[in-house]
């Protein structure tokens, strides 16, 4: 049983890391968002500033852990650019859903962030895995060079 569990964790280590660091990214996002709301900052602006804080934290932590990137130099800059573009796209979706939730559906500004966090996390993982840190880069490429 323990061996099987360890095997699953090892096999899906990137997902485990993403869940852990993605959870911390969400925590950073929420602390900034809710902190700014307490300071009477508009919810949409608070969401933008929380996004910036979260993206910086996410790239710094997820690049090497969840996505196992081994890139250096120019490749890191390319990853950062793609990462930012992907996160901007997801943030745009989140902003639209936030605005609709707040103004059309009249959902509380504190409650709306919960389902948005789940949607954003899933979209960010998919984009990160398939576009930014896709196979053939990072760990996979490093292993190929060793062979």
C-alpha positions as CSV (number, residue, x, y, z in Angstrom):
1,X,0.0,0.0,0.0
2,X,2.7,2.5,1.0
3,X,4.9,1.4,-2.0
4,X,1.9,1.9,-4.3
5,X,1.2,5.4,-2.8
6,X,4.9,6.4,-3.1
7,X,4.8,5.2,-6.7
8,X,1.8,7.3,-7.5
9,X,3.3,10.4,-5.8
10,X,6.5,9.9,-7.8
11,X,4.7,9.4,-11.0
12,X,2.6,12.5,-10.5
13,X,5.2,14.6,-8.7
14,X,4.6,17.6,-11.0
15,X,0.9,17.6,-10.1
16,X,1.7,17.3,-6.3
17,X,4.1,20.3,-6.6
18,X,1.6,22.3,-8.7
19,X,-1.1,21.7,-6.1
20,X,1.3,22.7,-3.3
21,X,2.8,25.8,-4.9
22,X,-0.5,26.6,-6.7
23,X,-2.1,26.6,-3.3
24,X,0.5,29.0,-2.0
25,X,0.0,31.1,-5.1
26,X,-3.7,31.2,-4.4
27,X,-2.9,32.2,-0.8
28,X,-0.7,35.1,-2.0
29,X,-3.5,36.2,-4.4
30,X,-6.1,36.0,-1.7
31,X,-4.1,37.8,0.9
32,X,-3.4,40.7,-1.5
33,X,-7.0,40.7,-2.8
34,X,-8.7,40.6,0.6
35,X,-6.2,43.0,2.2
36,X,-6.9,45.5,-0.5
37,X,-10.7,45.1,-0.1
38,X,-10.2,45.8,3.6
39,X,-8.5,49.0,2.6
40,X,-11.6,49.9,0.4
41,X,-9.9,49.3,-2.9
42,X,-12.3,48.5,-5.8
43,X,-12.6,44.7,-6.3
44,X,-11.5,44.8,-9.9
45,X,-8.3,46.8,-9.1
46,X,-7.7,44.6,-6.1
47,X,-7.9,41.6,-8.4
48,X,-5.4,43.1,-10.8
49,X,-2.9,43.8,-8.0
50,X,-3.4,40.3,-6.5
51,X,-2.8,38.9,-10.0
52,X,0.5,40.6,-10.3
53,X,1.7,39.4,-6.9
54,X,0.5,35.8,-7.7
55,X,2.1,35.7,-11.1
56,X,5.5,36.7,-9.7
57,X,5.2,34.2,-6.9
58,X,4.0,31.4,-9.3
59,X,6.7,31.8,-11.9
60,X,9.4,31.8,-9.2
61,X,8.1,28.7,-7.5
62,X,6.4,26.6,-10.2
63,X,8.9,26.9,-13.0
64,X,11.4,24.5,-11.4
65,X,9.2,22.5,-9.2
66,X,5.9,21.7,-10.8
67,X,7.0,22.1,-14.4
68,X,10.6,20.9,-13.8
69,X,12.1,23.5,-16.2
70,X,15.9,23.4,-16.6
71,X,16.1,26.3,-19.0
72,X,18.8,28.9,-18.7
73,X,19.5,32.3,-20.2
74,X,17.2,33.3,-23.2
75,X,15.0,30.2,-22.6
76,X,14.1,31.5,-19.2
77,X,13.0,34.9,-20.7
78,X,11.0,33.0,-23.3
79,X,9.3,30.9,-20.6
80,X,8.6,34.0,-18.6
81,X,7.0,35.8,-21.6
82,X,4.8,32.8,-22.4
83,X,4.0,32.3,-18.7
84,X,2.9,36.0,-18.4
85,X,0.9,35.8,-21.6
86,X,-0.9,32.7,-20.4
87,X,-1.6,34.1,-17.0
88,X,-2.8,37.4,-18.6
89,X,-5.3,35.3,-20.7
90,X,-6.5,33.5,-17.6
91,X,-6.7,36.8,-15.7
92,X,-8.8,38.3,-18.5
93,X,-11.2,35.4,-18.1
94,X,-11.2,35.8,-14.4
95,X,-11.9,39.5,-14.7
96,X,-14.8,38.9,-16.9
97,X,-16.3,36.3,-14.6
98,X,-15.6,38.5,-11.6
99,X,-17.4,41.5,-13.2
100,X,-20.4,39.3,-14.2
101,X,-20.5,37.7,-10.8
102,X,-20.3,41.0,-9.0
103,X,-22.6,43.2,-11.1
104,X,-24.9,40.8,-13.0
105,X,-25.3,38.0,-10.5
106,X,-24.7,40.1,-7.4
107,X,-22.4,37.6,-5.8
108,X,-20.5,38.8,-2.7
109,X,-17.0,40.2,-3.6
110,X,-15.5,37.8,-1.0
111,X,-17.3,34.7,-2.1
112,X,-16.7,35.1,-5.8
113,X,-13.0,34.6,-5.5
114,X,-13.4,31.0,-4.4
115,X,-14.8,29.5,-7.6
116,X,-12.6,31.8,-9.7
117,X,-9.5,30.4,-7.9
118,X,-10.5,26.9,-9.0
119,X,-11.2,27.9,-12.6
120,X,-7.9,29.9,-12.8
121,X,-5.8,27.1,-11.3
122,X,-7.1,24.5,-13.7
123,X,-6.6,26.8,-16.7
124,X,-3.1,27.9,-15.6
125,X,-2.0,24.3,-15.1
126,X,-3.2,23.3,-18.6
127,X,-1.6,26.3,-20.2
128,X,1.6,25.9,-18.3
129,X,1.9,22.2,-19.1
130,X,0.9,22.4,-22.8
131,X,2.4,25.7,-23.9
132,X,4.9,27.3,-21.5
133,X,6.8,24.3,-20.1
134,X,5.8,21.6,-22.6
135,X,7.6,18.3,-23.2
136,X,10.8,18.8,-25.0
137,X,11.9,21.6,-22.7
138,X,13.2,21.5,-19.2
139,X,13.7,18.1,-17.6
140,X,12.8,16.1,-20.7
141,X,15.4,18.0,-22.8
142,X,18.0,17.7,-20.0
143,X,17.4,13.9,-19.9
144,X,17.8,13.6,-23.7
145,X,21.1,15.5,-23.5
146,X,22.4,13.1,-20.9
147,X,21.6,10.1,-23.1
